[in-house]
């Protein structure tokens, strides 16, 4: 597919058709790099730990936020050396 380079302020850009954006999973941000004189765009997936706060809140409200320790681990910490 051929695309024209257009002026955007002091920079230049190209318009990427929606079907291509969807096929590549590109939403708001991309990683941009140059590799052997080629421009490579990579979709940035959801931010790590995004939504964890709400999920932890729901776990706390439903009583599912207890610490899991296998029985072979001493949870009293009395004999632990730091």
Secondary structure, DSSP 8 states (H G I E B T S, - for coil): -----EEETTEEE----HHHHHHHT--S-EEEEEETTEEEEEE--S-TTTTHHHHHHHHHHHT-------TTS-TT-TT---
